[in-house]
Amino acid sequence: MSGFQAKLERYESLAAECQRTAKTANESNQGFYLRASEHYRQLADEVRALIATFDLAA
């Protein structure tokens, strides 16, 4: 389970980092970082749901 928790923390961290970078990026790169942030947030949500499934099964 700790592997999934580590992945969750990593995706959340990457999402936050991309969000911060988007704030300072120039206009042409801002969209890229916002999309990357959203992608990492979706991955974090999926891992969170997977962890919850394991918690329910236990």
Secondary structure in CASP SS format (residue, H / E / C, confidence):
PFRMAT SS
TARGET T0000
AUTHOR 0000-0000-0000
METHOD secondary structure of the structure
MODEL  1
M C 1.00
S H 1.00
G H 1.00
F H 1.00
Q H 1.00
A H 1.00
K H 1.00
L H 1.00
E H 1.00
R H 1.00
Y H 1.00
E H 1.00
S H 1.00
L H 1.00
A H 1.00
A H 1.00
E H 1.00
C H 1.00
Q H 1.00
R H 1.00
T H 1.00
A H 1.00
K H 1.00
T H 1.00
A C 1.00
N C 1.00
E H 1.00
S H 1.00
N H 1.00
Q H 1.00
G H 1.00
F H 1.00
Y H 1.00
L H 1.00
R H 1.00
A H 1.00
S H 1.00
E H 1.00
H H 1.00
Y H 1.00
R H 1.00
Q H 1.00
L H 1.00
A H 1.00
D H 1.00
E H 1.00
V H 1.00
R H 1.00
A H 1.00
L H 1.00
I H 1.00
A H 1.00
T H 1.00
F H 1.00
D H 1.00
L H 1.00
A H 1.00
A C 1.00
END
